[in-house]
Every structure is written in structure tokens, then in C-alpha cells.
Amino acid sequence: MGMLQPILVYITLAIAVGFIVRKFFLPKSLFVSKGAHKRKEKGCGQDDCGCH
């Protein structure tokens, strides 16, 4: 039981650092899916209101 807490702390720290690196330091083009490009080109309806 004494070793469980440090392991959980390191796992939590690794997840937090990974999130910060992904959010602020890596380019967003790495995480855009192919479906997002199709939705962006198509718009949100017939008149493309620009609400998204």
C-alpha cells in the first residue's frame, strides 16, 4: 500500500504534463481528423450561417 500512492502521483503527473504539451505546444494539425475537414468545407447548412 505504501508504494501505491507514489505510483498514482507519477501517473497523474504524466497525464497532466501530456495534456499541457498537447494543448499548448504541439500543432493542432496533428490532431485534426479527416471528418473535421469535410464538416468545415460543407458548412452548417444551406446558407452557411457561420455559427460554428
N, C-alpha and C positions, 0 to 999 in steps of 0.2 A: 504494500500500500504506500510505502514511503517513496517508491520510485515512480508511482503513477502521476503524481502532481507535476513534477518537472517535465515529464514527457508531454502531458497535456498543455503545459505552458509553452513549450517549444513548438508544438503543433499549431497552437493558436497564434503564436508569433509569426510562424512561417505563412499561415493563411493571410494574416494582416499585411505582412510585407508584400506578399504576392499580389494582393488586391491593390495596394498603393502603387506598385510598379506597373501593373496592368492599366490602372486608371489614369495615371499621370505621366508615365514615361514611355510607354510603348505607343506606336502609331495606331490609330483606330482602324486603319485599312487592314490590319492583320485579323481583326475580329468581325468584319462585316461578312455576312453570309450572302450567298448568291440570291436568295429570295428577297433580301432587302433591296438589291439593285432593281429588281423587277417592280417592286412596290413603289420605289422612288420615281422610276420612269413613268409609271402608269398614272400616278396622282391618286386623289382620293374620291374621284367621281367624274361625272361628265364635264363639270365646269371647273374642276381643279381649284377649289376654293383657297388652297394654301394654308389650311388649318393644321397641317402636320409638319 
